[in-house]
Amino acid sequence: MKKDLPRDTPPDRPALGALIEAADLGPDAHLLGSQALQRARSVETLEVAYSAWAELQEAHELARKRWDEERKRLVEQGTLLLGAVKAAGAPASSEEGLTHAGALESFLSDAKAKLADAQQQLDDRARAAELAFLEEIRKVKEELHTRIARQSAAVRPVFKLVIRVLPGERRILHAHRLGPDESVIALFALTGRIPSRYGFLFDDSTDDALRAPPVLYRDEGVTEVRPSSPLLAALLSERRDVWPVKGMLPLTLPDGAWLRWVSRGPVLEAEVQDAEGFRNLLSHEEAERVTGLLLSHKLAGRLELELLRE
């Protein structure tokens, strides 16, 4: 039976300035990760844990930007220094010119050494902080994975399925929309993966109003957010822990073909892989295979399945 999932109001996220300050901690960046992990463990809700993960990732990105900006500033200082030495020129007198050139060379050598030292210190600090951030993100992700697995063992997402019969032996499969926690648990129960963001199934935002919304987030190393169906299958297949899916719940049929449940307002609509894309008009046999997959998951205790009339 469907159970009410524990809910809690997520704690206020720290101001962006606080994240920037935390991002400048250098080797002590793990302090921010420890705080995020503590928040993730403070209450038994998925939303809070995802919020902590997002905070840590945001601080990580801010830190990387700060390090890049500092590197550019040091390069600009070096370029300005060389230009200043050239502009200093030399006096007309040859004797004064030798003295002047020696002083410039000494000044340039000392300045270069100081810049090199500053660059090395920055690289060392950035390298240590990068490792600290990656380790703390791993810990928060691990905590989130454990929590989702624990809840999936206690709560079964409910698929209320409606089969719409169309002329020409075509079918459209709809399922009633899942709740936010339910969708996270459903992805884990059906695929063994966790989504990279909470509320992923209901996100229809787009970066281009003239195109369909992206189906992937730029998370977990993904750069192509509107892949063809073969590329989507490849991107997801190579990710064993986290899927950065957006607005859809993808899974595979027993024969290896991909299908996805796409959010369409109040319902989820089944689409099967077709050449470079997906289609929602299914044959009678395809509809049977999709329904059979849900039934097999029900029998395995991963979800509840209810067949509804239109």
C-alpha positions as CSV (number, residue, x, y, z in Angstrom):
1,M,0.0,0.0,0.0
2,K,1.0,3.6,-0.6
3,K,2.3,5.2,2.6
4,D,2.7,8.9,3.4
5,L,6.3,9.8,3.1
6,P,7.9,11.8,5.9
7,R,8.0,15.5,5.0
8,D,10.0,18.3,6.6
9,T,10.7,21.9,5.7
10,P,14.2,22.1,4.4
11,P,16.5,24.4,6.4
12,D,17.3,27.8,4.8
13,R,20.2,27.5,2.4
14,P,23.1,29.7,3.2
15,A,23.5,33.0,1.3
16,L,25.6,32.9,-1.8
17,G,28.2,35.0,-0.1
18,A,28.6,32.4,2.6
19,L,29.2,29.8,-0.1
20,I,31.8,31.9,-1.7
21,E,33.6,32.4,1.6
22,A,33.4,28.7,2.2
23,A,34.8,28.1,-1.3
24,D,37.9,30.1,-0.4
25,L,38.8,27.8,2.6
26,G,41.4,26.0,0.5
27,P,42.5,22.8,2.2
28,D,39.8,23.3,4.8
29,A,37.0,23.1,2.2
30,H,36.0,19.8,3.9
31,L,34.4,21.9,6.7
32,L,31.7,22.9,4.3
33,G,31.2,19.3,3.3
34,S,30.9,18.2,6.9
35,Q,28.2,20.9,7.4
36,A,26.3,19.7,4.3
37,L,26.6,16.0,5.5
38,Q,25.3,17.0,8.9
39,R,22.3,18.7,7.3
40,A,21.7,15.7,5.1
41,R,21.6,13.4,8.1
42,S,19.7,15.8,10.4
43,V,16.2,14.8,9.2
44,E,14.9,11.8,7.3
45,T,13.7,13.4,4.1
46,L,15.0,13.2,0.6
47,E,14.4,16.9,-0.1
48,V,16.7,18.0,2.7
49,A,19.4,15.6,1.6
50,Y,19.2,16.8,-2.0
51,S,19.4,20.4,-0.8
52,A,22.6,19.7,1.1
53,W,24.1,18.0,-2.1
54,A,23.1,21.0,-4.2
55,E,24.7,23.5,-1.7
56,L,28.0,21.6,-1.8
57,Q,28.0,21.4,-5.6
58,E,27.3,25.1,-5.9
59,A,30.1,25.9,-3.5
60,H,32.4,23.7,-5.5
61,E,31.6,25.5,-8.7
62,L,32.1,28.9,-7.0
63,A,35.5,27.7,-5.8
64,R,36.6,26.6,-9.2
65,K,35.6,30.0,-10.7
66,R,37.5,31.8,-7.9
67,W,40.6,29.7,-8.7
68,D,40.3,30.4,-12.4
69,E,39.9,34.1,-11.8
70,E,42.9,34.2,-9.5
71,R,45.0,32.4,-12.1
72,K,44.0,34.9,-14.8
73,R,44.9,37.7,-12.5
74,L,48.4,36.4,-11.9
75,V,48.9,35.9,-15.7
76,E,47.7,39.5,-16.2
77,Q,50.1,40.7,-13.6
78,G,53.0,38.9,-15.3
79,T,52.0,40.3,-18.7
80,L,51.8,43.8,-17.2
81,L,55.2,43.4,-15.6
82,L,56.9,42.4,-18.8
83,G,55.3,45.4,-20.6
84,A,56.4,47.7,-17.8
85,V,60.0,46.5,-18.0
86,K,60.0,47.1,-21.8
87,A,58.5,50.5,-21.4
88,A,61.1,51.5,-18.9
89,G,63.7,51.5,-21.7
90,A,67.3,52.6,-21.0
91,P,68.9,56.1,-20.6
92,A,70.9,57.5,-23.5
93,S,74.3,57.2,-21.6
94,S,75.8,53.8,-22.2
95,E,77.2,53.7,-18.6
96,E,73.8,54.6,-17.1
97,G,72.2,52.2,-19.5
98,L,74.2,49.3,-18.1
99,T,73.3,50.2,-14.6
100,H,69.7,50.7,-15.5
101,A,69.5,47.4,-17.4
102,G,71.0,45.5,-14.4
103,A,68.5,47.0,-12.1
104,L,65.6,46.1,-14.4
105,E,66.9,42.6,-14.8
106,S,67.1,42.2,-11.0
107,F,63.7,43.7,-10.5
108,L,62.2,41.4,-13.2
109,S,63.9,38.3,-11.8
110,D,62.6,39.0,-8.3
111,A,59.1,39.8,-9.5
112,K,58.9,36.6,-11.6
113,A,60.0,34.5,-8.6
114,K,57.3,36.0,-6.5
115,L,54.6,35.4,-9.2
116,A,55.8,31.8,-9.6
117,D,55.5,31.3,-5.9
118,A,52.0,32.8,-5.8
119,Q,51.0,30.6,-8.7
120,Q,52.4,27.5,-7.0
121,Q,50.6,28.3,-3.7
122,L,47.3,28.8,-5.6
123,D,47.7,25.5,-7.4
124,D,48.5,23.7,-4.2
125,R,45.5,25.3,-2.4
126,A,43.2,24.6,-5.3
127,R,44.4,21.0,-5.7
128,A,43.8,20.3,-2.0
129,A,40.4,22.0,-1.9
130,E,39.4,20.1,-5.1
131,L,40.1,16.8,-3.5
132,A,38.3,17.8,-0.3
133,F,35.2,18.9,-2.3
134,L,35.1,15.7,-4.3
135,E,35.4,13.6,-1.1
136,E,32.7,15.5,0.7
137,I,30.4,15.3,-2.4
138,R,31.0,11.6,-2.5
139,K,30.0,11.3,1.2
140,V,26.8,13.3,0.7
141,K,25.9,11.3,-2.4
142,E,26.5,8.1,-0.5
143,E,24.3,9.2,2.3
144,L,21.6,10.1,-0.2
145,H,21.9,6.7,-2.0
146,T,21.6,4.9,1.4
147,R,18.5,6.9,2.3
148,I,16.7,6.3,-1.0
149,A,17.5,2.6,-0.8
150,R,16.1,2.5,2.8
151,Q,12.9,4.2,1.8
152,S,12.5,2.1,-1.4
153,A,12.5,-1.0,0.8
154,A,9.6,0.5,2.9
155,V,7.6,2.5,0.4
156,R,6.4,1.2,-3.0
157,P,5.6,3.9,-5.7
158,V,2.1,3.4,-7.1
159,F,1.7,3.3,-10.9
160,K,-2.0,3.8,-11.7
161,L,-2.0,2.8,-15.3
162,V,-4.6,3.8,-18.0
163,I,-4.5,2.1,-21.4
164,R,-6.0,4.3,-24.2
165,V,-7.0,2.3,-27.3
166,L,-6.8,4.2,-30.6
167,P,-7.7,3.2,-34.2
168,G,-5.3,1.0,-36.0
169,E,-4.5,-1.2,-33.0
170,R,-2.5,1.7,-31.5
171,R,-2.2,2.3,-27.8
172,I,-1.2,5.2,-25.5
173,L,-0.2,4.4,-21.9
174,H,-0.7,6.9,-19.2
175,A,0.1,6.6,-15.5
176,H,-1.1,9.0,-12.8
177,R,1.6,11.5,-11.8
178,L,3.9,10.4,-9.0
179,G,4.8,12.5,-6.0
180,P,8.3,14.1,-5.7
181,D,9.6,11.5,-3.2
182,E,7.8,8.7,-5.1
183,S,9.5,9.7,-8.4
184,V,13.0,9.5,-6.8
185,I,12.1,6.1,-5.2
186,A,10.6,4.9,-8.5
187,L,13.8,5.6,-10.5
188,F,15.9,3.8,-7.9
189,A,13.5,0.8,-7.6
190,L,13.3,0.4,-11.4
191,T,16.9,1.1,-12.4
192,G,19.1,1.1,-9.3
193,R,20.1,4.7,-10.0
194,I,19.3,7.9,-8.1
195,P,18.5,11.1,-9.9
196,S,20.9,14.0,-9.7
197,R,18.2,16.4,-8.6
198,Y,15.1,16.3,-6.5
199,G,11.9,17.1,-8.4
200,F,13.6,15.9,-11.7
201,L,10.4,14.4,-13.0
202,F,8.4,17.6,-13.0
203,D,11.0,20.0,-14.4
204,D,9.9,21.3,-17.8
205,S,12.2,24.3,-17.8
206,T,14.1,25.1,-21.0
207,D,17.0,27.1,-22.2
208,D,15.5,27.6,-25.6
209,A,11.8,28.4,-26.1
210,L,12.0,27.3,-29.7
211,R,13.0,23.8,-28.8
212,A,11.7,21.0,-26.6
213,P,13.0,21.1,-23.0
214,P,16.2,19.3,-22.3
215,V,15.9,15.7,-21.1
216,L,19.2,15.8,-19.2
217,Y,20.8,18.1,-16.7
218,R,24.4,19.3,-17.1
219,D,25.3,17.1,-14.1
220,E,27.7,14.1,-13.7
221,G,29.8,15.3,-16.7
222,V,26.9,15.5,-19.2
223,T,27.3,18.3,-21.8
224,E,24.6,17.2,-24.4
225,V,21.3,17.8,-22.8
226,R,19.1,16.9,-25.8
227,P,20.7,13.7,-27.0
228,S,19.3,11.3,-29.7
229,S,17.8,8.2,-28.2
230,P,20.9,6.1,-29.0
231,L,23.2,8.7,-27.3
232,L,20.8,8.9,-24.4
233,A,21.0,5.2,-23.9
234,A,24.8,5.3,-24.1
235,L,25.1,8.2,-21.6
236,L,22.8,6.5,-19.1
237,S,24.3,3.0,-19.5
238,E,27.8,4.2,-18.6
239,R,26.6,5.9,-15.4
240,R,26.2,3.3,-12.7
241,D,25.1,5.4,-9.7
242,V,23.5,8.8,-10.7
243,W,21.3,9.6,-13.7
244,P,21.0,13.4,-14.5
245,V,17.6,12.8,-16.1
246,K,15.1,15.7,-16.4
247,G,11.3,15.5,-17.0
248,M,11.4,11.8,-17.6
249,L,11.8,8.4,-16.0
250,P,13.8,6.1,-18.4
251,L,14.2,2.3,-18.1
252,T,14.8,-0.7,-20.4
253,L,12.6,-3.5,-21.5
254,P,13.7,-7.1,-21.1
255,D,14.9,-7.1,-24.7
256,G,17.2,-4.2,-24.1
257,A,15.1,-1.5,-25.8
258,W,14.7,1.8,-24.0
259,L,11.5,3.4,-23.0
260,R,10.7,6.4,-20.9
261,W,7.8,7.8,-18.9
262,V,7.6,11.5,-19.7
263,S,5.8,14.0,-17.6
264,R,2.7,15.4,-19.4
265,G,0.9,17.6,-17.0
266,P,-1.1,15.5,-14.6
267,V,0.1,12.2,-16.1
268,L,3.2,10.2,-17.2
269,E,3.1,9.0,-20.8
270,A,5.1,6.0,-22.0
271,E,7.3,6.4,-25.0
272,V,9.4,3.7,-26.7
273,Q,12.7,4.2,-28.5
274,D,12.2,4.7,-32.3
275,A,15.3,5.3,-34.5
276,E,16.8,8.6,-33.2
277,G,13.9,9.6,-30.9
278,F,11.0,8.2,-29.0
279,R,7.3,7.8,-29.9
280,N,4.2,7.6,-27.7
281,L,1.9,5.7,-30.2
282,L,2.6,2.1,-29.3
283,S,1.6,-1.1,-31.0
284,H,-0.5,-3.6,-29.2
285,E,2.6,-5.8,-28.6
286,E,4.7,-2.8,-27.4
287,A,1.9,-1.8,-24.9
288,E,1.8,-5.4,-23.6
289,R,5.6,-5.4,-23.1
290,V,5.6,-2.1,-21.2
291,T,2.7,-3.2,-19.0
292,G,4.3,-6.6,-18.5
293,L,7.5,-4.9,-17.3
294,L,5.5,-2.9,-14.7
295,L,3.8,-6.2,-13.6
296,S,7.1,-8.0,-13.2
297,H,8.4,-5.1,-11.0
298,K,5.2,-5.4,-9.0
299,L,5.7,-9.1,-8.5
300,A,9.3,-8.4,-7.4
301,G,7.9,-6.0,-4.7
302,R,9.4,-2.8,-6.2
303,L,6.1,-1.0,-7.0
304,E,2.3,-1.2,-6.8
305,L,0.4,-1.4,-10.1
306,E,-3.3,-0.5,-10.5
307,L,-5.0,-0.8,-13.9
308,L,-7.7,1.9,-14.3
309,R,-10.5,2.5,-16.8
310,E,-10.6,5.7,-18.7
